[in-house]
Amino acid sequence: MLKSWLDFEARFRSLAPALQHVRLDRQWGSSGEYWHLAGGASLATHEFEALCAMAGRNLLAVLKPSNESDTPLLSEKDDKIRWYRALIALSGQFRSELPATELAEDGTALGHIYYGSLHNLAQNAGNVCLKLQGSHPVPEKSRRQKLWDEYGSKILIGVILALAAAVIKLLLG
């Protein structure tokens, strides 16, 4: 179980050798927004994506709607993309390329297309986790919440079954 940003940092950094040639590409503009992990699909890229989704979900627990800089991340519905956006915003390593102009078949300009990449994914993700540990630590659960998470549903189901058994016994004599 990943309980803090430091846990995430260690997991991301452990993927560094396998992800050394993988980059995160982002394209946006008049033709929409697209994200892509480029450089080869592997078990490590699938693990990276799963960690990104988990980290993106964790952002919901630590970001504040009242903080204007958190709003763009909170408005993203997809957990993985939320983390990708955090990587771009917080790593300081995202590099944009020259924009292009999208053209219609007749040659008229439809708008601009922008493109950029983030390299060294595992290291950058680890660094973002360190920043978040300092600025937005994951809140620890209280002892009561931990006990409920571990045993609450089991106790509740047991009570319901005991009550159901008592009612059946009363009805059947």
Secondary structure, DSSP 8 states (H G I E B T S, - for coil): ---SHHHHHHHHHHTTTTTTT-EEEEEEETT--EEEEES---HHHHHHHHHHHHHHHHHHHH--TTSTTTHHHHH---HHHHHHHHHHHHHS--EE---EEEE-TTS-EEEEEEEEEE--HHHHHHHHHHHHHHHS------HHHHHIIIIIHHHHHHHHHHHHHHHHHHHH-
